Amino acid sequence: MFKDYLRKSALIIILGFLLHLIFITYFHTTILWFFDRSIGANDSVNTVLLHTETANSDTRALKRPSPDLMYSLCPYDVKYKPLVITSAIPDSYWSISFYADNTDNYVTLNDHDIAENNIKIYLVGVNSEPKKVESGIVVVSPSNSGYVLIRLFVGNGENLQALKDVQNSLGCIEYNES
Amino acid sequence: MILIRKYIIYILIIIAIAAIFTYVSIPIYKNITFTKNDIWTVSASPGDPKRSIYTRAYVSVNGLLALSKPESAYFSADRDIEDITLNGSTCYLMSGHDIQSASVSPRWWSITVYGKDGYLIESTEKQYSYNSENIIYDPSGKFEIYLNNMPSSKVANWLKTPIEEVFSVVLRVYQPGEEFFSNLKRVDLPIIEKVEC
């Protein structure tokens, strides 16, 4: 009787642990669901959804936002068509980071990596590689959907208008091969 | 009917155990695996695709869409040098050298205070952080930041903390170089100590 009780208890704990591993593995999907809802990404992708000036105490889109950065976010879906991302590059710190649908940061480029004043990036999915690309950088996404996050360092805040212009130059549109 | 009820109870117990394991394991995992440098805790590459499922879960909760090495390092502190939890009812002094003039030279760095919910603390002054370009240094290249709900006339830099609540401080270091990442345990970082208000 006691042995049977122990066996059942052990089995329940093992099953609980295995279920916990599933919870942990897919934990980010719950967080992303709330995140997508807060920024409206459930209804709209392949467009710039979030342009922030510097974060303040009302900022709720992301936990622990940096008040020293201006963020722009483009949630993407490249299952059928690649995405073309264009932006001006400032003289100060600028970076573009690509995140898979499980939030893995698979590529980051910053202003030091780019020689020109403008950048053009083709973001392609596993099955959406275009037949030809004009000049630009090709980034391959490991998943069909994800996020592109652009960070601009505001420093002492003297160049805020110039940084806003850079932010407004951001394009995030589907690539239509003609 | 009794058998079905019994199995439903078993399933509910399994779900409860899984939820408890999940709730408890994320902070435990952080304490065991993240690198410690005095008061600071850092994950070497929190956004890395090769990170563990626990790191991914921790980052999802505490700082979604984190960068990976070598772009940035995020150090966080929720305790002072006496290992006591940071609390807004106490006055603290954070002091350190300009991180850019240390043996490594990051592109830029910043120090930010967050409330226990992980968001910025309401402040009429809108000064939520200091970075390497807007912080005021003393003539020897050191800096001090007073951490309290009210400013101090003795310290040039002040970050507001919540009243009577715990808080945390995050130090971001951007593009610090490979040497910095291989030396995370020993790099010279600011300290936070309790002071008289």
Interface residues (C-beta under 8 A of the other chain):
Chain A: I12 I13 L15 G16 F17 L18 L19 H20 L21 I22 F23 I24 T25 F27 H28 I31 L32 F35 A55 N56 S57 T59 R60 L62 K63 R64 P65 S66 P67 D68 Y93 S95 S97 Y99 A100 N102 T103 D104 N105 Y106 T108 N110 H112 P142 Y147 L149 F153 G155 N156 G157
Chain B: Y10 I13 I14 I15 A16 I17 A18 A19 I20 F21 T22 S25 I26 G47 D48 P49 R51 I53 Y54 R56 A57 V59 S60 V61 N62 G63 L64 L65 A66 L67 S68 E71 R107 W108 S110 T112 Y114 G118 Y119 L120 I121 E122 S123 K126 Y128 S129 N131 E133 N134 V170 R172 Y174 Q175
